[in-house]
Amino acid sequence: MMKNQHQIIFSIFKCIVVVNCASSDLRDVLLKIFGAMQVTDPSKSADIIFHIKYSATDSNQIIISREGGSDLSTNDIGEFIFLFEKDMTIELQKIRPDLLFIHSAALEYKGKALLLVAPSGTGKSTTSWAMINSGFNYLSDELAPIDIATMSIHPYHHALCLKAKPPVFELPDNTLFTSQTIHVPCDSLPLAEIKTIKAVFYLEYIDDIFEPEIIPINTAESAANLYANSLNILAHGNSDSGLGIAIKVASQLNGYKLKSNDLEKTCKEVKLLMNSID
């Protein structure tokens, strides 16, 4: 594989992603976000190839080109990270249709993985940050690829992405701040590898409660929530359009609603519950 001066190679879900950067500063940004997945000697040829450069007519405009795709451009580093990651993860889902991709954070505690499911902007990453600082290990804060045959989750070790400064636990010195987001590199996170999933929590942030509440839910309710937060469930479906897969996955997990407004207390309650699960 030919390598240029600012080339990066990532291995993500056993897929090889090659990124050719025209400048070292763009390379450094990508390494800060995805560096934990970098490899120096890939075992196979590239599955996805990107070219990143500045525009010849506007030195502030970043152009993202993917071989076989349309160019994307932006003048903002935060949007650059977002656009690059969105395009890359869509392509990864096409290459790995055998994995069920859930829009979810994923963490590990004492060898057991859990999913933390919630819509964007409702506290997944902030809660994940608190849990990481309370004894949990990090798999992902956004994308949870599940091997349905083994009920195990593949890690997606990109920098944890926050929309605002968290109310608890100080951010590390190597945190990257952009105009839109805050990124905590994996160098500062305790990482977990492939783990079996034991529980799924559907997160709600409630302003008017004083104690966190964990409420068990049945398979039907859990399956409906998983279905709504699945990114490629139709790739696993048949005549039931994927709903049967959501039911199959939900039936093998302990499902809960997690109502939270105190992050430290929430972490304690989740730890107690995870200790009780075999």
C-alpha positions, -999 to 999 in steps of 0.1 A, spaced: 0 0 0 15 33 -11 19 58 18 22 96 17 37 118 43 4 126 61 -14 93 55 -33 76 83 -46 40 84 -75 30 107 -88 -5 114 -125 -1 124 -148 -32 127 -121 -51 108 -124 -27 79 -93 -7 67 -99 30 62 -70 50 46 -70 88 49 -45 108 28 -42 142 43 -26 171 24 -15 188 56 -2 178 90 -28 199 110 -57 180 95 -39 148 101 -34 158 137 -71 165 142 -81 131 128 -56 114 150 -69 132 181 -104 119 173 -97 84 158 -61 77 169 -70 48 191 -80 29 160 -48 37 140 -27 8 126 7 10 109 8 -24 92 -27 -33 79 -33 -70 71 -53 -63 39 -59 -36 13 -81 -5 19 -119 -8 21 -124 29 21 -100 57 9 -103 93 18 -84 124 6 -84 155 28 -71 188 16 -76 226 17 -93 243 -12 -69 258 -38 -91 290 -39 -100 293 -1 -73 284 23 -98 279 51 -121 255 32 -115 218 40 -125 194 12 -133 157 21 -131 134 -9 -139 97 -7 -131 74 -36 -165 65 -51 -183 93 -32 -192 130 -36 -169 157 -22 -179 174 11 -166 208 22 -166 231 52 -147 260 68 -152 247 104 -131 221 122 -161 209 142 -182 204 111 -152 187 94 -150 161 121 -188 156 119 -189 153 81 -160 130 79 -173 107 106 -208 106 93 -196 96 58 -172 71 71 -196 53 94 -223 51 67 -198 34 45 -187 10 73 -223 0 78 -225 -10 41 -193 -31 44 -204 -48 76 -242 -54 71 -238 -85 94 -235 -62 124 -266 -45 138 -257 -8 143 -275 9 172 -274 46 179 -262 42 214 -233 47 238 -217 15 250 -197 9 282 -183 -20 301 -184 -28 339 -167 -59 354 -167 -77 320 -203 -69 311 -213 -45 284 -243 -22 285 -260 1 260 -271 36 268 -297 46 243 -311 81 239 -318 106 211 -290 130 201 -285 159 225 -302 142 255 -272 133 276 -257 100 263 -222 113 261 -224 134 293 -237 104 312 -210 82 296 -183 107 308 -196 104 343 -197 66 341 -162 65 328 -151 85 358 -170 61 381 -154 28 372 -169 20 338 -148 14 306 -154 29 273 -166 12 241 -184 40 223 -205 71 230 -225 71 198 -223 39 177 -228 4 190 -223 -24 164 -237 -57 177 -228 -92 165 -263 -108 169 -249 -143 168 -228 -138 199 -246 -108 215 -213 -90 217 -205 -54 209 -175 -42 188 -157 -11 202 -158 21 184 -130 40 200 -133 75 187 -129 105 210 -159 110 234 -179 139 220 -197 163 243 -220 192 233 -211 212 264 -188 211 294 -200 184 317 -213 194 352 -191 168 369 -155 156 365 -129 179 350 -119 175 314 -83 164 307 -57 188 293 -56 171 258 -94 178 252 -101 193 218 -126 222 218 -143 232 185 -169 258 178 -196 231 181 -183 203 202 -158 191 229 -138 159 222 -120 138 249 -93 117 231 -92 80 239 -57 85 254 -76 98 285 -103 71 285 -102 35 299 -109 14 269 -127 -19 267 -126 -45 238 -153 -67 225 -177 -76 253 -210 -95 257 -240 -72 262 -260 -78 293 -283 -47 297 -298 -18 278 -308 14 294 -331 39 277 -320 73 291 -343 101 301 -330 133 317 -357 146 341 -354 180 356 -380 176 384 -368 144 401 -343 143 429 -332 107 428 -323 86 397 -348 59 389 -342 26 371 -374 9 359 -374 -26 344 -393 -28 310 -406 -58 291 -392 -72 259 -419 -55 237 -411 -20 249 -374 -26 248 -376 -40 212 -396 -10 201 -369 13 214 -341 -7 198 -360 -7 165 -364 31 167 -326 35 174 -313 10 149 -294 24 119 -294 -6 96 -320 -30 110 -336 -36 75 -304 -53 65 -312 -80 91 -350 -82 84 -372 -104 63 -409 -102 60 -412 -85 93 -390 -56 82 -365 -61 109 -388 -60 139 -382 -97 146 -344 -89 150 -352 -61 175 -373 -85 195 -346 -112 193 -320 -88 206 -342 -73 233 -353 -107 246 -316 -115 254 -310 -83 273 -322 -68 306 -341 -37 296 -346 -6 317 -357 30 316 -331 52 333 -344 85 346 -316 107 356 -307 142 368 -279 135 393 -250 119 374 -230 107 403 -260 90 419 -270 76 386 -236 59 382 -239 44 416 -273 30 409 -263 15 375 -232 -1 391 -254 -17 418 -277 -31 391 -249 -43 369 -234 -62 399 -267 -81 402 -267 -92 366 -251 -126 357 
